[in-house]
Amino acid sequence: MLDILSYPFMVNALIVGVLIAVCCALLGVVLVLKRYSMIGDGLSHVGFGALSIAAVLNLSSPIYLSLPVVMLAAFFLLRITENSKINADAAIAVISSSALAIGVFIASINGTNINLQQYMFGSILSVGESDIVISVILSIFVIAMYLLFYNKIFAITFDESFAKATGIRTKLYNTVISLLTAITIVVGMRMLGTLLISAMIIFPALTSMRLCKRFLTVIITSVVVSVFCVVSGLFTSFTFADIPVGATIVIFNLAVFLLFLLVSAIRKLLTRKPKE
């Protein structure tokens, strides 16, 4: 453990990884309960398109381009699902597939040697110092905003109609959730990549819901599970150098989910009342 922490890039990866894990867990619970769980997948594909354009333009820090693009996509995606007859799943599918195609198309016609695999599967151990600083600042901002608006987010998550009737500006706070999700996606893509970041949002929430019922308990458990999986994935990937970080983290999430599912099934069997 101490040997691993003696490497600066591992310390950076742990700091960013833990912060992203917390952001994904906090927002994941809300998105799953609001049935917007696939928004992470859609926005990550938009981020991939933006990263491809940034690479073609030789930008030193692609996050400066991908962040506003993904935030705009999140805003318009929310507006489309609220004000049109297109349902959320269809809108996400259209935006994600289009953005992914644009990213691959731009990378291919440019003729440059862009490492698309790094964008697809992530590479947190190769992230530069400037991106580390930006990622930490953005992650802390997401966590702070979530805690600041916790009561409002709780209200619109469980009963948006009732929250609107009580005077809560539901559209505003839905926009806040979307923009915070966009920031988390952009920051998390460098660790897990386009294809895996949505798993970090969905798995911890689904896992905690197997055993927990109260909103706050679900959030706390989700955060603990998410951080555990990220830390375990990073150390496992470092110990076995040929194992990719992103895939390892997702596999740990899958393993913990199956464990919670088993415990939940056993608990139901033990508490089931015998038939008279």
N, C-alpha and C positions, 0 to 999 in steps of 0.2 A: 504493500500500500504506500509506504513512505517513498520507495524507489520510484513508483509511478508518479507521485506528486512532485518529484524533483524535476520533472520535465515541464517547462513553461507551457507548451502547447496542450498538455493534458490538463493543466490547471485552468487554462482558458476554456477548453472544451467542457470541463465540468461546470464551470461558472455559467457559461451560456446554456449548456444542456439542462441544468437544473432550473434556470429561469424560464426557458422555453417549456419545460415539463410542467411547471406551475401554471403558465399561461394557457397551455393546451388543456390542462385539467379543468381549470376554472371555466373557460369558455365551452369546453366540450359538454359539460353537464347541461348548460343552457341550450346549446344547439341540438343535443339529442332529445331533450324534453320538448323543444319546439319543433321537432322533426325537420331540422335543417342540418342534420349531421353530415350530409354530402357536400355542404357548401365549402368545406375545407378542401375537398378534392377538386372542385371547380375552380376555386381561387388559386390553388397551387398550379393548375395548368395555365392560368393567366400569368402567374409569376414566371413560369417556364418560358412563355413567349416573350415576356419583358426581359428576362435574363439573356435570352438568345440575342435580342436586339442590342442589349448593353454590351454583350461580347463582340458583336459585329462592329459596334462603334468604338471598341477598345476603351471602354470606361474603366477607370481604376477601381471604382466601387460600384458594382451593378445594383446594389440595394437602393441607390439614389434614384434610379429609374424604375425599378420593379415596385418599390413601395407606393408611389403615387398611382401607378397604373393599377395595381391590385386593389388599392383603396377605392379608386373610381369604379372598378368592376364590381366591388362589393356594394357600393352605393346604388349603382344602376340595377344590379341584380335584385336588390331589395325593392326598388321602385317597380321593376317589371312584375315581380310576384304580387305586389300589393295593388297595382293599378291596371292589370290586364288579365285576360282570360288564360294566360299561360301559367301553368302551375309551377311550383318551385323546382321539382325534379326536371321538368322539361327545359326550363330556363338554364339551370345549372349544366345540363347535358349539352345544350347548344353553345354556351359560352366556353365551357371547358374544352370541348372537342375543337372548336374554332381556334382558340388560343394555342392549343397544342400544335395544331396543323400549321398555324402561322409561324410559330417558333421553329419548327423543323424545316419549313420552307425557306425561311430567311437564312437559317444556318447553312442550308445546302446550296442555295444560289450564290451566297457570298463567296464560297470557295475557300474560306479560312478553316484552320484546324481547331474547331471549337470542341471542347470536351463535353459533349452532351450527356455522357454517362454521369459526370459529376453533378449536373443539374438534375438528372433523373433520380439518382440514388443518394445524393448528398455526400459531403466530405467535410465534416466539421473540423477534423484534425488539420486541414490545410487552409483554414480561414485566416485571413490576415488580421493584423492588430487593429487596423482602423474599423474593419467590419465587426470585430469583437466588441469594441467600444460602443459602436452604434447599436449592436444587438442588445447589449446590457442596458443601455439607456431606454431603448424601445420596450424591452421586456418589463423593466421597472415601471415604465409609464402605463403599460397595459394592466399590470397588477394593481397599481394605484387607482386607476380609473375604475376598475372592477369593484374594488373595495369602497370607493367613494359613492358609486351608484348601486351598491349591493341591494338595498331595499327595493329600488325601482326595478332592477333586473329580476329580482325574485317575483315581484308582482306581475310583470308582463310575461314571465315564463309560465306561470301556472294558470292565470286567467286574464288574458289580454283585454277581453271585453269589460270585465269588472274593473280592471285597472284604469281603462279609459273612462269609465263612468265615474270613477272617484277623482278624476281630474289629472291623472298622470298622462304626460305627453308620450303616448306609446310609440308614435312614429319616430320621435327624437331618440328614444332609448333603444329602439330597434336599430336605428342608424348607428348609434354608439356601439352596439354589440357587433354589427357588421364590420365597422371600421377597426375595432379591436381585433376581430378575427382576422382581418386582412393583414394587420401588422404582425400578428402571431405567425401567420402563414409565411410571410416573406422572411421573417427571422428564422423560422423553423426549417425552411427549405434548404438552408445551407447545411443543416445537420442530417435531415432525413431525405431530402430530395422531393421532387414532384410526386413520385409514385407512392411515397410512404408517409408523408406528413399528415394526411387525413387519418391514418391509423392512430397517431398520437392524440388526436382530438376525440376519436370515437371510443377506442378501447378502454381508457381509464374510467370514463363515465359509465359505460356498459358494465364494466367489472364491478365498480362500487355499488351499482344498482342491484346486483345479484343478492347482496346481503343487507344493504342499508335502505331505509325508507324515507327518512327525514332529509330535506334539502341540504341543510348545513352539514349533516353527517356524510351525505353522498359527496359533497364538495371536498371535505377534508380527506375522506378515504381516497377519492380520485386523485388528489394531489400527492398523497403518500405513495400510491401505486405508480403514478407517473414518474415521480422522482426516483423511486426504487428501480424502475425499468431502465431509465436513462443511465443512471449511475452503473447499474449492473452491465448494461450493454457496452458502455464505454470501457469499463475495466476488462470485460471479456474480449472485446475487440483489440485492446492494447496487448493483452496477454497472448492471444492467438492472432498474430499480425495479418494473416490472410483473410480474416473474417471482416466483412464490411460493417461499419458502425450502425448505419440506419437499419439494415435488415436484422441485426442482432437485437436492437432495441425493440423492434416490432415483435420479434419472436418471444422476447421476455414478456411483452404485453399479452401475447396470445397465451403463454403458459400460465400467467397469473389469472387471466380471464377464465381459463379452463379449471383452474384450482378453485376459484370462487364459485364457479358453476357447480362443481362437485360438492363443495361445502354446502351450498344452498340446497341442492337436492337431498343431501343427507339430513339437513336440518328439517326439511319438509317431511321426510319419512319419520323422523323421531317425534315430531310434534303432531303428526296426523292422529286424529282420534279414531279409535277402533269402532267399526260399525256395530250397532246394537243388534 
